[in-house]
Amino acid sequence: MRGAVETYWTAAEARDWSTFGATLAEGVVYELPQTRERILGKERYLRFNQEYPGDWHARVERIVADAEGRQAAARTVFTVTGDQPGSGPAEMDAIHFFTFDEEGLITGVTDFWPESYEPPAGREHLVERY
């Protein structure tokens, strides 16, 4: 599963959405506890990533996987370019938990960011709030 997580992040960083999508199960569930958002399904999750505003880059610091091959976690550092005039890039740490099906496809991703925040406008068509 370590390889699947590496491929996921390498493809995301390269904006290679075909390869990124190939790591996901059709019924993948993506959750953001800080914003209380959930995205159901591969198509919506791909669109969420493709449409995400601003410029960002991810650097994987560590990946840990269980012996059964059903769960993994990653710690990343994200560099995000400010979307306000005059604001520079900011770095933030994040932790991501992954679950997998029998074929090694990602069935769940839960992202934890440093603090709670209100989600940016414009993605309501892809997410549900809880």
Secondary structure, 3 states (H helix, E strand, C coil): CHHHHHHHHHHHHHCCHHHHHHCEEEEEEEEECCCCEEEECHHHHHHHHHHCCCCEEEEEEEEEECCCCCEEEEEEEEEECCCCCCCCCEEEEEEEEEEECCCCCEEEEEEECCCCCCCCCCCCCCCEEC
